[in-house]
Amino acid sequence: MSERWAEIAVPAESRCVAIARNFVVEMARTVAWPEVRQIEDLRLMVSEAVTNAVHAQQERGGEDLVHVRCLVGPDRVEVRVVD
């Protein structure tokens, strides 16, 4: 399998953390190696990163979107969160 990537942008709102988390988990499940423990670790990491981005936007009074980019490959899952 070659590497694949996808990106979503969600409003900087707490309710959108789950959308971003589910997006990354579904991307990760397209590769065979993630085990249940790895998926749970990934869920936690994405939740923390997106929550931090949402809080940063809210503190600045910004209305920008939070961008979540996910790259999956045969030996890795890479996530970037940008607020």
N, C-alpha and C positions, 0 to 999 in steps of 0.2 A: 504494500500500500504506500502510495506517495503521501506527502504532506498535503493537508487541506486546511484552509482557514475560512473563517466567517466572522462577521462583526454585527453587533446590534447597538443601537443607541436607545436609551431609556430616559424618561424624565427623572430629574434628581429628586425623587420622592421615595420614602421608605417602602411604600407598597411595591415598588419596582425592583427591589433587591431580589425577590424570589424569581422574577422573570429572568434576570441576568444569571442567577444561580442555575436555574433549570436549563437555560441555553447552553452554558458551559458543560454541565453534566451530560446533556444529550450529545454534544459534540464529542466528549471524552468516550462515551459508550460506543462510538463508531470504530474505535480501535479495540483490539482484542485483549491488550494487556492489563487495563485497569481492574483491580480487584475491589471488592466491596470497601475495604479499609481505605484504599486510595481514592475512591469516589467520595467517601465521607470526608476525607481530608480536603479534597478539592472543593466540596460544598462549603466547608468552613472558611477556606481561604478566600473564595469568591465572595461569600457573604461579608466577610470583614473588609475586603478591598472596596467593594461597591458601597457598603455602608459608610466607609470613610469618605469616599468620593461624594456621596449624597450630603453628608454633614458639611464637607468643605464648600459645596455649592450653596447650601443653606446659610452658612455663616457669612459668605460673601454677598448674599442676597441675589445670587445669580439664578437665572432661569435656563441655563444651558443644559444640554443633555449629558449623560454619562455614557461614554463609549466603552464597550467591552469587546475586545478582539480575542479570538481563540484560534490557536494553531494546534492541530493534532497530527501526529505522525506515528510511525511504527514504534518509536521508543520515547515519545514525550508528549506532554500536553503543556502548552504555553499560553498564559493568559495575560493580557494587558488591559488595565482599567485606566481611563483618562477622563478627568473631569474638567 
